[in-house]
Amino acid sequence: MLFADVVDVVEIRVEAGELALLEELLAPTANVLAAVVASRLECGRARLFAAGGDAHAADATFAEGIWQLRPLGLPFALARSRLAQASVLFTLGRDEEAANALHEARATFAGLGAVLWLERADRMRSAAPAA
């Protein structure tokens, strides 16, 4: 749902006095949004750790970010995180782990019809060393 749609729904429900219904509708959205933002921040931190040469911190932080996403049922967000993780793992020379993360991301992008992201994954796969 677009942000403008959410604002419109909120205004309509407030005017109708349906505050309890509105709370019920928005609570899960807020929780999911907070988890997605937290996960994306963790993946960003992981890239920073990897760029700074701290592979252990990068691993732990990617694992945390991805762990937060898995139960949410948001395959695109998870695939983006796995693609970022694959990039870092290739950089660290951990090609087999990177290939696994890339395969998961690529399969998800293909299943979702996310063509631009699938092409990005394919470029990474083409540039990757043979695992």
ZALOLO-912500 format. One record per residue (C-alpha): residue number from 1; x, y, z. Coordinates in Angstrom, 3 decimals. Layout:
N
<NUM; <X; Y; Z>>
...
***
This chain:
131
<1; <0.000; 0.000; 0.000>>
<2; <1.339; 3.433; -0.866>>
<3; <2.011; 5.910; 1.911>>
<4; <-0.671; 8.258; 0.520>>
<5; <-3.181; 5.397; 0.633>>
<6; <-2.338; 4.755; 4.279>>
<7; <-2.805; 8.421; 5.125>>
<8; <-6.175; 8.459; 3.338>>
<9; <-7.333; 5.316; 5.144>>
<10; <-6.269; 6.773; 8.498>>
<11; <-8.137; 10.024; 7.856>>
<12; <-11.291; 8.211; 6.754>>
<13; <-11.249; 5.862; 9.763>>
<14; <-10.563; 8.702; 12.224>>
<15; <-13.457; 10.724; 10.805>>
<16; <-15.666; 7.654; 11.112>>
<17; <-14.639; 7.202; 14.741>>
<18; <-13.186; 3.732; 14.052>>
<19; <-10.110; 4.171; 16.200>>
<20; <-9.970; 0.605; 17.537>>
<21; <-10.171; -0.792; 14.005>>
<22; <-7.497; 1.635; 12.881>>
<23; <-5.176; 0.562; 15.691>>
<24; <-5.741; -3.065; 14.755>>
<25; <-4.963; -2.359; 11.088>>
<26; <-1.838; -0.296; 11.691>>
<27; <-0.133; -2.242; 14.486>>
<28; <1.159; -5.111; 12.316>>
<29; <2.237; -2.662; 9.613>>
<30; <4.272; -0.661; 12.093>>
<31; <5.884; -3.803; 13.503>>
<32; <6.791; -5.141; 10.071>>
<33; <8.089; -1.772; 8.911>>
<34; <10.251; -1.437; 12.018>>
<35; <11.669; -4.939; 11.480>>
<36; <12.427; -4.243; 7.816>>
<37; <14.171; -0.971; 8.626>>
<38; <16.170; -2.619; 11.421>>
<39; <17.162; -5.457; 9.122>>
<40; <18.260; -3.139; 6.322>>
<41; <20.337; -1.154; 8.839>>
<42; <22.008; -4.353; 10.018>>
<43; <22.867; -5.261; 6.423>>
<44; <24.293; -1.783; 5.894>>
<45; <26.405; -2.152; 9.032>>
<46; <27.573; -5.548; 7.816>>
<47; <28.811; -4.003; 4.573>>
<48; <30.624; -1.349; 6.593>>
<49; <32.294; -3.989; 8.787>>
<50; <33.338; -5.965; 5.712>>
<51; <34.768; -2.857; 4.042>>
<52; <36.735; -2.210; 7.218>>
<53; <38.132; -5.739; 7.163>>
<54; <36.145; -7.104; 10.103>>
<55; <34.797; -10.291; 8.519>>
<56; <33.599; -11.708; 11.846>>
<57; <31.466; -8.634; 12.620>>
<58; <30.190; -8.596; 9.031>>
<59; <29.076; -12.240; 9.315>>
<60; <27.341; -11.723; 12.632>>
<61; <25.613; -8.546; 11.506>>
<62; <24.398; -9.987; 8.196>>
<63; <23.128; -13.039; 10.062>>
<64; <21.167; -10.811; 12.452>>
<65; <19.671; -8.708; 9.666>>
<66; <18.641; -11.737; 7.636>>
<67; <17.310; -13.526; 10.718>>
<68; <15.027; -10.520; 11.341>>
<69; <13.649; -10.698; 7.793>>
<70; <13.033; -14.435; 7.364>>
<71; <9.824; -14.709; 9.459>>
<72; <8.237; -11.610; 7.914>>
<73; <7.281; -13.204; 4.618>>
<74; <8.939; -10.444; 2.577>>
<75; <10.883; -12.347; -0.072>>
<76; <12.064; -9.296; -2.012>>
<77; <13.606; -7.648; 1.054>>
<78; <15.224; -10.936; 2.038>>
<79; <16.599; -11.465; -1.471>>
<80; <18.114; -7.971; -1.502>>
<81; <19.852; -8.702; 1.789>>
<82; <21.121; -12.069; 0.546>>
<83; <22.451; -10.397; -2.617>>
<84; <24.344; -7.845; -0.516>>
<85; <25.633; -10.656; 1.668>>
<86; <26.826; -12.565; -1.404>>
<87; <28.740; -9.532; -2.610>>
<88; <30.545; -9.207; 0.711>>
<89; <31.255; -12.933; 0.929>>
<90; <32.791; -12.925; -2.563>>
<91; <34.970; -9.972; -1.518>>
<92; <36.098; -11.933; 1.546>>
<93; <37.007; -14.913; -0.647>>
<94; <34.265; -17.129; 0.779>>
<95; <33.034; -18.142; -2.639>>
<96; <30.965; -21.206; -1.752>>
<97; <28.960; -19.355; 0.911>>
<98; <28.603; -16.410; -1.457>>
<99; <27.350; -18.672; -4.237>>
<100; <24.695; -20.101; -1.887>>
<101; <23.490; -16.625; -0.874>>
<102; <23.513; -15.508; -4.512>>
<103; <21.573; -18.591; -5.607>>
<104; <18.871; -17.920; -2.996>>
<105; <18.612; -14.253; -3.993>>
<106; <18.562; -15.032; -7.699>>
<107; <15.875; -17.714; -7.355>>
<108; <13.687; -15.315; -5.366>>
<109; <14.126; -12.483; -7.884>>
<110; <13.281; -14.877; -10.722>>
<111; <10.179; -16.117; -8.907>>
<112; <9.014; -12.572; -8.242>>
<113; <9.687; -11.412; -11.784>>
<114; <12.069; -8.743; -10.439>>
<115; <13.918; -8.448; -13.741>>
<116; <16.296; -5.621; -12.855>>
<117; <17.355; -7.337; -9.643>>
<118; <17.679; -10.664; -11.453>>
<119; <19.980; -8.972; -13.964>>
<120; <22.034; -7.540; -11.092>>
<121; <22.330; -11.024; -9.569>>
<122; <23.320; -12.456; -12.944>>
<123; <26.053; -9.823; -13.343>>
<124; <27.394; -10.776; -9.934>>
<125; <27.263; -14.455; -10.837>>
<126; <29.146; -13.800; -14.094>>
<127; <31.844; -11.820; -12.292>>
<128; <32.195; -14.329; -9.441>>
<129; <35.054; -16.802; -9.282>>
<130; <34.074; -20.414; -9.957>>
<131; <33.005; -21.914; -6.632>>
***
